[in-house]
Amino acid sequence: MKLSEVVEKLNPILRGWANYFKSGNSKQHFKSIDNYVTYNLTIMLRKKYKKPGKGWREHPPA
């Protein structure tokens, strides 16, 4: 599965979560979801290009 396909499937789900939970005090939850998604997509890129390690230098979270 290509990265663009993963992003296409993941974006509506994350958007739905954001719309559902946007009221109230949800900043910390959004931050943790963002960190989780960023971490897993970075790991997926590392596996795709068969590179060792976590890959924060080549694919920083920003």
N, CA and C of each residue as an Amber inpcrd file, in Angstrom:
protein
   186
   0.8480000  -1.1760000   0.0000000   0.0000000   0.0000000   0.0000000
   0.8950000   1.2400000   0.0000000   0.5980000   2.1770000  -0.8600000
   1.3870000   3.3950000  -0.9790000   1.0530000   4.3640000   0.1490000
   2.0020000   5.2370000   0.4430000   1.8000000   6.2280000   1.4950000
   0.6150000   7.1300000   1.1770000   0.4640000   7.5150000  -0.0840000
  -0.6530000   8.3800000  -0.4560000  -1.9980000   7.6850000  -0.2200000
  -2.0530000   6.3660000  -0.4400000  -3.2760000   5.6230000  -0.1750000
  -3.5950000   5.5870000   1.3170000  -2.5550000   5.4300000   2.1270000
  -2.7400000   5.4230000   3.5790000  -3.2520000   6.7810000   4.0440000
  -2.6550000   7.8440000   3.5220000  -3.0690000   9.1930000   3.9020000
  -4.5100000   9.4530000   3.4720000  -4.8760000   9.0110000   2.2760000
  -6.2540000   9.1930000   1.7910000  -7.2670000   8.4790000   2.6780000
  -6.9190000   7.3130000   3.1940000  -7.8270000   6.5740000   4.0600000
  -7.8350000   7.1370000   5.4820000  -6.6960000   7.6310000   5.9180000
  -6.5550000   8.0780000   7.3050000  -7.1310000   9.4710000   7.5420000
  -6.9970000  10.3710000   6.5880000  -7.4510000  11.7520000   6.7720000
  -8.9340000  11.8760000   7.1190000  -9.8570000  11.2170000   6.4190000
 -11.2710000  11.3500000   6.8060000 -11.5590000  10.8290000   8.2170000
 -10.8530000   9.7840000   8.6120000 -11.0500000   9.2400000   9.9570000
 -10.5980000  10.2490000  11.0030000  -9.4090000  10.8200000  10.8000000
  -8.8980000  11.7990000  11.7540000  -9.7510000  13.0610000  11.7570000
 -10.2210000  13.4750000  10.5960000 -11.1010000  14.6390000  10.5200000
 -12.4060000  14.3920000  11.2760000 -12.9390000  13.1900000  11.1530000
 -14.1540000  12.8260000  11.8720000 -13.9500000  12.8490000  13.3800000
 -12.8240000  12.3220000  13.8350000 -12.5070000  12.3660000  15.2600000
 -12.4170000  13.8070000  15.7330000 -11.7450000  14.6310000  14.9440000
 -11.5610000  16.0400000  15.3260000 -12.9080000  16.7480000  15.4180000
 -13.8030000  16.5110000  14.4780000 -15.1130000  17.1520000  14.5130000
 -15.9560000  16.6600000  15.6860000 -15.8430000  15.3880000  16.0010000
 -16.6350000  14.8350000  17.0940000 -16.1440000  15.3310000  18.4610000
 -14.8180000  15.3880000  18.6270000 -14.2490000  15.7150000  19.9260000
 -13.7880000  17.1610000  20.0570000 -14.1220000  18.0280000  19.1080000
 -13.5830000  19.3910000  19.1450000 -14.1430000  20.2330000  20.2850000
 -15.3200000  19.9130000  20.7710000 -15.8550000  20.6860000  21.8940000
 -15.2650000  20.1390000  23.1940000 -15.0700000  21.0210000  24.1350000
 -14.5070000  20.6100000  25.4160000 -12.9970000  20.7460000  25.4410000
 -12.4010000  20.1170000  26.4070000 -10.9550000  20.2160000  26.6040000
 -10.2860000  19.0070000  25.9560000  -9.9990000  19.1110000  24.6810000
  -9.4700000  17.9550000  23.9580000  -8.0930000  18.1990000  23.3680000
  -7.4500000  19.3010000  23.7040000  -6.1500000  19.6280000  23.1260000
  -5.1240000  18.5270000  23.3810000  -5.0810000  18.0140000  24.5910000
  -4.1070000  16.9790000  24.9350000  -4.3790000  15.6890000  24.1540000
  -5.6320000  15.3500000  23.9600000  -5.9770000  14.1390000  23.2100000
  -5.5940000  14.2850000  21.7350000  -5.8540000  15.4630000  21.1660000
  -5.4570000  15.6980000  19.7740000  -3.9470000  15.6080000  19.6270000
  -3.2150000  16.1270000  20.5970000  -1.7550000  16.0850000  20.5550000
  -1.2680000  14.6390000  20.5930000  -1.8730000  13.8120000  21.4440000
  -1.4380000  12.4140000  21.5360000  -1.7880000  11.6420000  20.2600000
  -2.9440000  11.9140000  19.6630000  -3.3120000  11.2630000  18.4020000
  -2.3490000  11.6950000  17.2940000  -2.0170000  12.9770000  17.2510000
  -1.0820000  13.4980000  16.2570000   0.2840000  12.8360000  16.4040000
   0.7690000  12.7170000  17.6270000   2.0610000  12.0730000  17.8660000
   2.0380000  10.6080000  17.4420000   0.9570000   9.9110000  17.7450000
   0.8280000   8.5080000  17.3810000   0.8550000   8.3270000  15.8600000
   0.0790000   9.1360000  15.1530000   0.0140000   9.0330000  13.6950000
   1.3700000   9.3760000  13.0710000   1.9880000  10.4520000  13.5420000
   3.2990000  10.8530000  13.0090000   4.3300000   9.7570000  13.2190000
   4.3560000   9.1880000  14.4120000   5.3140000   8.1350000  14.7290000
   5.1130000   6.9280000  13.8140000   3.8810000   6.4900000  13.6570000
   3.6270000   5.2950000  12.8520000   3.8480000   5.5220000  11.3630000
   3.5270000   6.7060000  10.8610000   3.8090000   6.9830000   9.4450000
   5.3140000   7.0600000   9.1930000   6.0620000   7.5840000  10.1590000
   7.5180000   7.6350000  10.0150000   8.0960000   6.2320000   9.9820000
   7.6180000   5.3700000  10.8620000   8.0750000   3.9800000  10.8680000
   7.7190000   3.2930000   9.5500000   6.5360000   3.5830000   9.0170000
   6.1230000   2.9980000   7.7470000   7.0530000   3.4410000   6.6110000
   7.4300000   4.7230000   6.6000000   8.3640000   5.2070000   5.5810000
   9.7190000   4.5200000   5.7010000  10.1820000   4.3180000   6.9330000
  11.4730000   3.6520000   7.1320000  11.4210000   2.2190000   6.6020000
  10.3310000   1.5240000   6.8520000  10.2120000   0.1470000   6.3650000
  10.1080000   0.1100000   4.8520000   9.3920000   1.0930000   4.2870000
   9.2200000   1.1410000   2.8350000  10.5610000   1.2820000   2.1320000
  11.4320000   2.1390000   2.6610000  12.7280000   2.3730000   2.0390000
  13.8300000   1.5220000   2.6500000  13.4480000   0.5610000   3.5040000
  14.3640000  -0.4220000   4.0960000  15.5650000   0.2370000   4.7550000
  15.2860000   1.1950000   5.6170000  16.3410000   1.8730000   6.3600000
  16.1930000   1.5440000   7.8380000  17.3380000   1.3760000   8.5290000
  17.2610000   1.0470000   9.9540000  16.9160000   2.2670000  10.8030000
  16.4820000   2.0150000  12.0090000  16.2210000   3.0900000  12.9630000
  14.8350000   3.6940000  12.8240000  14.5980000   4.7180000  13.6180000
  13.2920000   5.3820000  13.6530000  13.1430000   6.4250000  12.5510000
  14.2380000   7.0700000  12.1310000  14.1900000   7.9610000  10.9870000
  13.7800000   9.3860000  11.2540000  13.9440000   9.8690000  12.4830000
  13.5290000  11.2300000  12.7870000  14.3890000  12.2630000  12.0580000
  15.6160000  11.9130000  11.6730000  16.4580000  12.8920000  10.9690000
  15.9970000  13.0780000   9.5230000  15.6640000  11.9750000   8.8470000
  15.2300000  12.0600000   7.4510000  13.7620000  12.4750000   7.3380000
  12.9420000  12.0810000   8.2960000  11.5150000  12.3830000   8.2760000
  11.1070000  13.0220000   9.6040000  11.4980000  14.2600000   9.8290000
  11.1440000  14.8860000  11.1130000   9.6360000  15.0900000  11.2320000
   9.1180000  15.1280000  12.4540000   7.6690000  15.2890000  12.6440000
   7.0880000  16.5540000  12.0160000   7.8800000  17.5950000  11.8800000
   7.3790000  18.8340000  11.2740000   7.1090000  18.6030000   9.8140000
